[in-house]
Structure formats: C-alpha cells, structure tokens
Amino acid sequence: MDALIFTLMSGAERGMRAQQIHANNLANLETGGFRADLELATSKAVNGYGYDARHMSQLQANSVASREGVLRQTGQDLDVAISGQGYFAVQFGEGEAYTRAGHFIVDQDGQLMLDGRAVLGDGGPIVLPQFTRVQIASDGVISIQAPGTPDMQQVDRLRLVKPDPAAVTKNPAGLIVARNGQPFAGDETVTVRSGHLEGSNVSAIEEMIAVMNLTREFEIQMKLYRAADGMAESGNRLVGA
C-alpha cells in the first residue's frame, strides 16, 4: 500500500510541474519568436534494498519545440524572421545564446540590439556606422547607405546557426543555448526574411488539451489516494482483530 502512495505522490508532483510548463507556454502565446517548452515524463525505480516495488515519475522539461511560428509582415527594415530552421545569435554574459525573435533596433552608439542584448555577426557584436538606409539580405548580410553616397555598402553579416533540435535547451532567461554549453557553429544555409517577424510557435489548442488531460490525471490520482486510504483502514482492522 505504501508503494502505491509513493507512486501517487510522485505522479501528483509531476502533474503540478507539467501544469506550470503548459501555463508558461500559454502565457507566451503572443511573444514573438517564443519556442514552446516540451515535457516528457519517465518512470524511475527507487534505489535501495526493499524498494523494488516503488517507482517515481521523473519529469524532463528541457526540450524545445522546433516547429516554425507564423510570419507577420511589418515592412520595417530591421524586423527580420528566419525562414525554416535556425536561430539568431546574441551576446549573453561572456558567451552567446540564440533566439528566433528578430525585432532589432540600433542604439545611440550604432550597435544592433535585441531586447537589450547585442546581436552578433561574423566578427562579434554588430556596430553600424551612420546610415540613411539599411538592408538585410536573405543570407543575413547587412548593407547600409552612408549619408551622401548613392551605393549600398556591406558592413557585416548576422551570425546564424542551425543546431540539431535535440542539442538545444533553454537557459534561465528563456534563450536557446547548447546542452553541452559550447557555442554552435555558424550555418550559411540559414536564410532570413527582412520586413517580417515570427510569432510564437505555441499552439493554444494543444496546450489547452494538455492542461485538461493533466486535470483528469489528477482526479484519477485523488481517487487512488482514497482507495489506498481505504485499504489502510481495512488492514488496520484485520491486524486489530
């Protein structure tokens, strides 16, 4: 009987954490470039003598959905979306992290920024000289038209990566990072679309169905708790008889 209660307790904890994951996904339904978190539950045996019949549910929530979000046309030169798979690289601490969001701005020092973080190019953080026009090509090449000149001049190129979906996870800031902690190599096959932004890849229908299924699972666990309590009472009566 105690083995049943142990398993139910573990399952209830897994359900609570899974609810948090899906709630966070729903909260970011309108967040540009957001990648939905995936949750996977596995069964794990409890180590130790005499615990062979006891198992616990182990939740893994460090996988990221790789499907694309919907592209929305904005017409802004510094709004960029990735076509297909891939990520932009941004500076994060002493290293780098990755994102699908592409609402870039240029700060007062000419540095290309994304949500307060420097956007990385082939040679590090991208800094643009004064310009009257900026253009980002499909291969990530950034060109500007300097004041008083008619021609576009190439100044840098966006650092684009295309890791295997199984090799990525999220850091505490919600940015994509490598599981092994090492930076990904650049990938010249990644293409972008200027004047577009990508929305979240969260499916509201899928998330709501997942939440309803977790609620049903919790109701079943509560029924089993009551059944375990009834078995304990019956066992106590037999022992006292």
C-alpha positions in Angstrom: 0.0 0.0 0.0 2.8 2.4 0.9 4.3 1.7 -2.6 1.0 2.9 -4.2 1.0 6.1 -2.1 4.6 6.8 -3.0 3.9 6.4 -6.7 0.8 8.6 -6.5 2.7 11.3 -4.7 5.4 11.3 -7.4 2.7 11.4 -10.1 0.9 14.3 -8.5 4.2 16.3 -8.3 4.9 15.6 -12.0 1.4 16.8 -12.8 1.9 20.1 -10.9 5.2 20.8 -12.7 3.7 19.9 -16.1 0.9 22.3 -15.5 3.4 25.1 -14.8 5.1 24.3 -18.2 1.9 24.5 -20.2 0.8 27.6 -18.3 4.1 29.3 -19.2 3.6 28.3 -22.9 0.1 29.8 -22.9 1.4 33.0 -21.2 3.8 33.4 -24.1 1.3 32.8 -26.9 1.8 36.3 -28.3 5.6 36.5 -27.5 7.5 36.9 -30.8 9.9 34.1 -31.6 9.0 32.2 -28.4 9.7 28.4 -28.6 7.2 26.2 -26.7 8.7 24.0 -23.9 8.0 20.3 -24.1 7.5 18.0 -21.1 8.4 14.3 -21.0 7.6 12.0 -18.1 9.5 8.8 -17.5 9.3 6.1 -14.8 12.3 5.8 -12.5 12.9 3.0 -10.0 13.8 4.0 -6.4 17.2 2.8 -5.4 17.7 0.9 -2.2 17.1 -2.5 -0.6 13.4 -3.3 -0.3 12.3 -0.6 -2.7 11.9 -2.8 -5.8 8.2 -2.2 -5.9 8.4 1.6 -5.7 8.7 3.8 -8.7 8.6 7.5 -9.1 7.7 9.8 -12.1 10.5 11.9 -13.4 9.7 15.0 -15.4 12.1 16.3 -18.1 11.2 19.8 -19.3 14.3 20.8 -21.1 13.2 20.1 -24.7 12.1 22.8 -27.1 9.5 22.6 -29.8 11.2 23.2 -33.2 8.2 23.9 -35.4 8.0 27.3 -37.0 5.8 30.2 -35.9 3.6 32.2 -38.2 5.4 35.0 -40.1 3.9 38.5 -40.0 4.9 41.2 -42.5 5.8 44.5 -40.9 7.7 46.3 -43.6 10.4 47.5 -41.2 14.0 47.1 -42.4 15.3 46.0 -39.0 12.5 43.4 -38.5 13.9 40.0 -39.5 12.5 36.5 -39.4 14.3 33.2 -40.1 12.9 31.1 -42.9 12.9 27.4 -41.9 15.1 26.2 -39.1 17.8 28.2 -37.4 18.5 30.9 -34.8 20.0 34.4 -34.5 22.9 34.7 -32.1 23.0 37.3 -29.3 25.5 38.1 -26.7 24.8 36.6 -23.2 27.2 37.2 -20.4 30.7 36.1 -21.6 29.2 33.8 -24.2 26.3 33.7 -26.6 22.7 32.5 -26.8 20.2 32.1 -29.5 16.7 33.2 -30.4 14.1 33.4 -33.1 13.0 36.9 -32.2 14.1 39.4 -34.8 12.9 42.9 -33.7 16.2 44.6 -34.0 17.0 48.2 -33.0 20.1 50.4 -33.3 21.1 52.1 -30.1 22.8 55.5 -29.8 26.2 54.0 -30.3 25.2 52.3 -33.6 25.1 48.8 -32.0 22.5 46.4 -33.3 20.5 45.3 -30.3 17.7 42.8 -29.5 15.9 43.1 -26.2 18.8 44.8 -24.6 21.4 42.3 -25.9 24.0 42.8 -28.6 23.2 41.0 -31.9 26.3 39.0 -33.1 27.8 39.0 -36.5 30.7 37.2 -38.1 33.2 39.4 -36.1 31.3 39.8 -32.8 28.7 42.4 -31.8 27.4 44.3 -34.9 28.0 48.0 -34.9 26.6 50.0 -37.8 28.1 53.3 -39.0 25.8 56.3 -39.7 23.3 55.4 -42.4 20.3 56.7 -44.2 19.2 53.3 -45.3 19.8 49.7 -44.0 19.1 46.5 -45.8 19.4 42.9 -44.6 19.7 40.3 -47.4 18.3 36.7 -47.3 21.7 35.4 -46.4 22.0 37.7 -43.4 24.4 40.2 -45.0 23.8 43.7 -43.6 24.3 46.7 -46.0 23.9 50.4 -45.4 23.8 53.5 -47.4 26.0 56.1 -45.8 24.9 59.8 -45.8 25.8 61.5 -49.1 26.6 58.2 -51.0 24.3 56.5 -53.5 25.6 53.0 -53.1 24.9 50.3 -50.5 27.9 49.1 -48.6 28.2 45.7 -46.9 29.2 46.2 -43.2 28.6 42.8 -41.5 26.6 39.6 -41.6 24.3 38.1 -39.0 25.6 35.1 -37.2 23.1 32.4 -38.0 23.2 28.9 -36.5 21.2 25.7 -37.3 21.7 23.2 -34.5 20.0 19.8 -34.2 16.7 20.3 -32.2 17.9 17.6 -29.7 21.0 19.6 -29.0 19.3 22.7 -27.6 17.6 23.7 -24.4 16.7 27.0 -22.6 18.7 29.0 -20.1 17.0 30.8 -17.1 16.5 33.9 -19.3 14.4 31.9 -21.8 17.0 32.0 -24.5 18.2 29.0 -26.5 21.6 27.5 -25.6 23.5 24.3 -26.3 23.1 21.4 -23.9 26.9 21.0 -23.8 27.4 24.7 -23.1 29.5 25.2 -26.2 28.6 27.8 -29.0 27.2 26.4 -32.2 29.0 26.8 -35.5 27.6 29.2 -38.0 25.5 27.8 -40.8 25.4 29.5 -44.2 22.3 27.6 -45.3 20.1 29.5 -42.9 18.1 32.2 -44.7 16.1 35.2 -43.3 13.3 37.4 -44.5 13.6 41.2 -43.9 10.4 43.1 -43.1 8.9 40.2 -41.2 8.6 38.9 -37.7 7.9 35.4 -36.5 5.3 34.8 -33.8 5.3 32.2 -31.1 5.1 28.5 -32.1 2.8 27.8 -29.2 -0.5 26.1 -30.2 -3.3 27.2 -27.9 -5.4 24.2 -28.7 -2.6 21.7 -27.9 -1.8 23.5 -24.7 -5.4 23.5 -23.5 -5.8 19.8 -24.3 -2.7 19.1 -22.4 -4.0 21.0 -19.4 -7.3 19.2 -19.5 -5.6 15.8 -19.6 -3.4 16.7 -16.6 -6.5 17.7 -14.7 -8.1 14.3 -15.5 -4.9 12.6 -14.4 -5.0 14.5 -11.1 -8.6 13.4 -10.5 -7.7 9.8 -11.0 -4.8 10.1 -8.6 -7.1 11.5 -5.9 -9.4 8.5 -6.4 -6.5 6.2 -6.0 -5.5 8.1 -2.8 -8.9 7.4 -1.3 -8.6 3.8 -2.4 -5.2 3.5 -0.7 -6.7 5.0 2.5 -9.5 2.5 2.4 -7.0 -0.4 2.1 -5.0 1.0 5.0 -8.1 1.1 7.2 -9.1 -2.4 6.2 -5.6 -3.6 7.0 -5.7 -2.0 10.4 -9.0 -3.7 11.2 -7.6 -7.1 10.2 -4.5 -6.6 12.4 -6.5 -5.5 15.4 -9.0 -8.3 15.0 
